[in-house]
Amino acid sequence: MSRECIRKFFPERKSFVFDRPASAGKLLLHIEEASENQMEWDFQVQSKNFCSCIFTKAKIETLGEGIIVTGN
């Protein structure tokens, strides 16, 4: 039943593969504090491709009354 629900709500699916964001062990331990320019170039490109896909293809979620869901 879970599979059917996921297929119903997400009829189109696209998968993304991400390389490691950094090769340095110390940087990986504190990745949340790292700046974008400290990330591996391949990871930066993959992240930009992912975000571009989300922003161009994702539908705006609305409630039954047409109210846009903003996350607040």
C-alpha positions as CSV (number, residue, x, y, z in Angstrom):
1,M,0.0,0.0,0.0
2,S,2.9,2.4,0.8
3,R,4.3,1.8,-2.7
4,E,1.0,2.6,-4.3
5,C,0.6,5.8,-2.4
6,I,4.1,6.9,-3.3
7,R,3.5,6.2,-7.0
8,K,0.2,8.1,-6.9
9,F,1.7,11.2,-5.3
10,F,4.9,11.1,-7.3
11,P,4.0,9.8,-10.7
12,E,7.3,11.1,-12.2
13,R,10.6,10.2,-10.5
14,K,14.1,11.2,-11.1
15,S,17.1,9.9,-9.2
16,F,20.4,11.8,-8.5
17,V,23.7,10.4,-7.5
18,F,26.0,12.7,-5.4
19,D,29.7,12.2,-5.0
20,R,31.2,12.9,-1.5
21,P,31.1,16.6,-0.8
22,A,34.7,16.6,0.4
23,S,37.6,14.2,0.5
24,A,39.3,15.6,3.5
25,G,38.3,13.7,6.7
26,K,38.4,16.7,9.0
27,L,36.2,18.7,6.7
28,L,33.7,15.8,6.5
29,L,33.4,15.8,10.3
30,H,32.3,19.4,10.2
31,I,30.6,19.6,6.8
32,E,27.8,21.8,8.1
33,E,30.3,24.5,8.8
34,A,32.1,24.2,5.4
35,S,31.7,26.9,2.8
36,E,30.6,26.0,-0.7
37,N,34.0,26.7,-2.2
38,Q,35.5,24.0,0.1
39,M,33.3,21.3,-1.5
40,E,34.5,19.1,-4.3
41,W,33.8,20.6,-7.7
42,D,31.8,17.5,-8.9
43,F,29.6,17.8,-5.8
44,Q,29.0,21.5,-6.5
45,V,27.9,20.7,-10.1
46,Q,25.7,17.8,-9.0
47,S,24.0,20.0,-6.3
48,K,23.3,22.8,-8.8
49,N,21.8,20.3,-11.3
50,F,19.6,18.8,-8.5
51,C,18.4,22.3,-7.4
52,S,17.8,23.3,-10.9
53,C,15.6,20.3,-11.5
54,I,13.7,20.8,-8.3
55,F,13.0,24.5,-9.0
56,T,12.0,24.0,-12.6
57,K,9.9,20.8,-12.3
58,A,8.4,20.8,-8.8
59,K,4.8,21.8,-8.5
60,I,3.7,24.3,-5.8
61,E,1.9,22.4,-3.1
62,T,-1.6,23.6,-2.3
63,L,-4.3,22.7,0.1
64,G,-7.8,21.8,-1.0
65,E,-8.9,25.4,-1.0
66,G,-6.1,26.5,-3.3
67,I,-4.0,27.9,-0.4
68,I,-0.3,27.7,-1.2
69,V,1.7,25.6,1.3
70,T,4.8,27.7,2.3
71,G,6.2,25.5,5.1
72,N,5.4,28.0,7.9
